[in-house]
Amino acid sequence: MAKRQTKYIFVFGGVLSGLGKGIVASSLGYLLKSRGFKVTIQKLDPYLNVDPGTMNPYQHGEVFVLDDGAETDLDLGHYERFIDESLSRLNTTSSGRVFWDVLERERRGDYLGDTIQVIPHVTDEIKACIKSVNPKNKYDIVITEVGGTVGDIEGLPFYEAIRQMILEVGKSNSLVIHTTLLPFIHAAGEIKTKPTQHSVMRLREIGLEPDLLVCRTEENHHLSKKLKKKLGLFCNVETDYVFESPDVETIYEIPLVLYKQGFDNAVCDCLNIANNKKHNDIEILEKSIAKFKSSSHEVNIAICGKYNGLHDAYKSILEAFIHSGIHHSTHVNVKWIDTEELESSSDPESHFENIDGVLIPGGFGDRGIEGKILSSKISREKQIPFFGICLGLQCAIIDFSRNVCDFPNANSTEFKKRIKYPVVDLMDGQKTVKDKGATMRLGSYPCEVQAGTKAYSAYKKKKINERHRHRFEVNNKFVSRLKENNLIISGMNTDLNLVEMIEIKDHPWFVAVQFHPELKSRINNAHPLFKAFIKAALDYKNDRKPS
């Protein structure tokens, strides 16, 4: 039997960042998987950081954590949500990681005294990374997205490696998709193609040719047949292989938009793949989008954080709201509450007027922390549905300790080293750690759910696994006192004796977790806790309506 040949698809971006390369790659993965192909997606990032784990969220958005503990770019979240598969650290790498590995090999003497150069040593390492994501040819198709834009100096080793790889596997087994911007110039009243043309020129300069173009267009300014023909002519791409990715209400529309243009058919044609397989999931996605656009209810949820200037810092939470909103035919309106501003407010409760639910997300550092603790206190006392995630759980513990258990000035040792009531403390395994990168408690860990709790009502099972990213935990020395005051420990990691979930008795819905449930939510399988939270917010809103 002939060995199955893996097909490789490379997705690049030009003109500027933020065009949606990751969404295009994810959408293609969705469409190909829907046709029955085995697909995986990976991200190559040109930055010199080994991973984004130590980056400020304002620079890079959220850090998406995988089951195996890899800290990754937020695009990995898009990949998982679209193809509905859990990925691994093999699905991501950076220039920093590549250079690190090459230099480690050099120090060990693996290169037998060779002079180490970008070509062939760095490029060979990159090619090895691309191939490593498909052990034993498990997948039919590997989609590789390259971060940044064509022409960025730091990305050149990746483009060179891909150029070489295309030569090695052959054009019939490889495909280049180039995403670009088609800006509408209002003064001229027309769409301009020159940025795309110049972007393709830069791609050609480094020895690569686009097979397909995906052009980002603005609302109400679509790609005409005339413009398609022009782009095809000047970019040396078949007219039928020029597609548009317009502005949409939700990113989950993009697979449908591309499907209607025959995008996946074109990909199959270029790769000589039999393209007569029927899509299995298109109707399901169409129904989900229809529910999203015709929601019969709405709720107002406050996110109390400190990175509100860049919503991508909480990307997975926002996506989980969409998923759970679709489940309940409910549009989730987000109100951003800056917890630093809340600290100095003369009337903090006024910030929560007409709010149906409060969520405190994860984070690090003491900036805005008292505002987060205050958000927990207001939610608890006003009986507003509350959801604490990671640091959100720790803030809830501090609030409860101070104001219910009568532990004045209770705090976390992350914020104050010497305190009488360290109700949140550094994990034992973290006390000797000095390096910051990839040293937290990361990845998937088990949790036992207590029967009869709101958590159990959501999960409907006793044993779960969730993804973590933290150094601090609830201090077990204070757990008995917390429980005496009607705090419920609804989830535990019994192996490590760590508190994983808490609830408050006699509150409509006050749940906080040490892990990050948003990382495992999917459009067709909303996370149980987010579904329960939005249901509680709906009930709270309805209970407040005048009779």
Helices and strands as residue ranges (DSSP letters): E 7-13, H 21-34, E 39-45, G 52-54, H 57-60, E 64-65, E 71-72, H 75-83, G 89-91, E 92-94, H 95-108, I 118-122, H 123-132, G 135-137, E 141-146, G 153-155, H 156-169, G 171-173, E 174-181, E 184-185, E 190-191, H 194-205, E 212-217, H 225-235, G 239-241, E 242-246, G 251-253, H 254-260, H 263-270, H 282-293, E 297-305, G 311-314, H 315-327, E 330-338, H 339-343, G 348-352, E 357-360, H 369-382, E 386-389, H 391-403, E 411-412, E 422-426, G 428-430, E 441-449, H 454-459, E 463-470, E 472-474, G 476-478, H 479-484, E 487-493, E 498-504, E 510-513, G 517-520, H 528-544
